[in-house]
């Protein structure tokens, strides 16, 4: 979604390829991603500390879902996996927001080239954080006396995890992981794919983000029950929905504008109109969830002495 505004002069070869006239490479972006990655690790550490303290204090919904996990020292790897999952979701949010800011017309004061590199590095770090989240989940299964092969299947093979909500939530998370890797790396071979094919494929990144949020709301025991923490997740989706609507209303290309059905393909016009109406519907639903504080999620049980979900 990193496209140039049609209102601006056409970029020259050097500007199209990046600083110094060279096409951005994966190796260069991996080096540039190190500072951003260090920040992500610091954030992950802070989230882990917060989760650990809440578990020890008995204030985390995780203890209500799985009371045996009140032993924070034993299950520290599970909580670290959760911390990586939360930081991965935050970095995914950042990179999607940057992508939407950079796509289509944008104000001249927005530092496009710098934000484009940040968009790429946050994307790479999002993939790394998701992988770390999954690996630590698998490692926790092994620590809990699951065979390595079985733990691998339950963590990385769709349908391999057959307990509780994980039967649905884990395949959704796996779909996000397996789509994020190729879609995130396609940027570096877009010159082979062609700009049109790359743009079409890159737009599916928003689906990866939606899958990530869905996975979190289904399986994030910290937000298992309705409450302010869960509502905050929905609140953070409003800027993305609003930016997506702006992107659809003011597209980068004239061919994507919503003109009358008689000026072009009727099917294309219906598709573009449906996309805009769908985003408006999402915004209305998000506002409703934020105002009500309820999204149809679980209600805390009166008795939290029994385990409700396996690890």
HUWOUR-V564180 format. One record per helix or strand. SS is the DSSP state (a for helix, b for strand). FROM is the first residue (numbers start at 1). TO is the last residue. Records with the same first field share a line. If there is no record, write none. Layout:
SS: FROM-TO  FROM-TO
//
This chain:
a: 13-17  19-21  26-57  61-65  67-70  76-102  112-143  148-156  166-193  195-202  205-219  221-223  228-249  254-256  261-263  266-292
b: 225-225  298-298
//
